């Protein structure tokens, strides 16, 4: 196994832009600022200025919308599985220790 050879566990430099800690920190900061602005906007504007869609008042609207959404996700999962599925030994194949 690869756990027996500690010399193979060297730290690799960041490869992609999301591997850089400063980029991740900037993105999280932007996310927190956006969340804060949305909360302040909700407190300032309140729910009285919101204009809900007329169909939201229909009986069982949220139950039907939730069911249809879940049904759609189940149907989409089948083609996505063909795209995303990996062999059972996918993680065992990597490296020079084959």
C-alpha positions in Angstrom: 0.0 0.0 0.0 1.0 3.6 -0.4 0.8 4.2 3.3 4.0 2.2 3.9 6.2 4.7 2.0 6.3 8.1 3.6 8.6 9.5 0.9 5.7 9.5 -1.5 3.7 12.0 0.7 5.3 15.2 -0.4 3.3 18.5 -0.3 2.5 19.6 -3.8 2.2 23.3 -4.8 -1.2 24.7 -5.6 -2.3 23.7 -9.1 -5.6 25.6 -9.8 -6.9 29.0 -8.9 -9.1 27.6 -6.1 -6.1 25.9 -4.5 -4.6 29.3 -3.6 -5.5 30.3 0.0 -5.6 34.0 -0.8 -8.1 33.4 -3.6 -10.3 31.3 -1.3 -10.1 33.9 1.4 -11.2 36.6 -1.1 -14.1 34.6 -2.4 -15.3 33.8 1.2 -15.0 37.5 2.1 -17.1 38.5 -1.0 -19.6 35.8 -0.1 -20.0 37.1 3.5 -20.3 40.7 2.3 -23.0 39.7 -0.1 -24.9 37.8 2.6 -24.6 40.8 4.9 -25.9 43.1 2.2 -28.9 40.8 1.5 -29.7 40.6 5.2 -29.6 44.4 5.5 -31.7 44.8 2.4 -34.3 42.4 3.8 -34.4 44.4 7.1 -34.6 47.7 5.4 -37.1 46.8 2.7 -39.1 44.3 4.7 -41.5 41.7 3.3 -44.2 44.4 2.6 -42.5 45.4 -0.6 -42.2 41.9 -1.9 -44.6 41.0 -4.7 -45.2 37.2 -4.5 -46.4 35.4 -7.6 -50.2 34.8 -7.7 -49.8 31.0 -7.9 -48.1 31.0 -4.6 -51.4 31.5 -2.9 -52.9 28.3 -4.5 -53.6 25.5 -2.1 -50.8 22.9 -1.9 -48.6 24.9 -4.2 -45.4 24.3 -2.2 -46.2 20.6 -1.8 -46.7 20.1 -5.5 -43.7 22.3 -6.4 -41.5 20.2 -4.0 -42.8 16.9 -5.4 -42.2 18.0 -9.0 -38.7 19.3 -8.2 -37.8 16.0 -6.5 -39.2 14.0 -9.4 -37.1 16.1 -11.8 -33.9 15.5 -9.8 -34.5 11.8 -9.8 -35.0 11.8 -13.6 -31.9 13.9 -14.1 -29.8 11.6 -11.9 -29.9 8.7 -14.3 -28.1 10.5 -17.2 -25.8 12.3 -14.8 -24.7 8.9 -13.4 -23.4 7.9 -16.8 -21.4 11.1 -16.9 -20.0 10.9 -13.4 -19.7 7.2 -12.5 -16.2 5.9 -11.9 -14.9 2.3 -11.7 -14.8 0.7 -8.4 -11.0 0.8 -8.2 -10.8 4.4 -9.4 -8.9 5.7 -6.4 -6.6 2.7 -6.1 -5.1 3.2 -9.6 -3.3 6.5 -9.1 0.4 7.0 -8.6 3.5 4.9 -9.4 2.7 2.1 -7.0 0.6 0.0 -9.3 
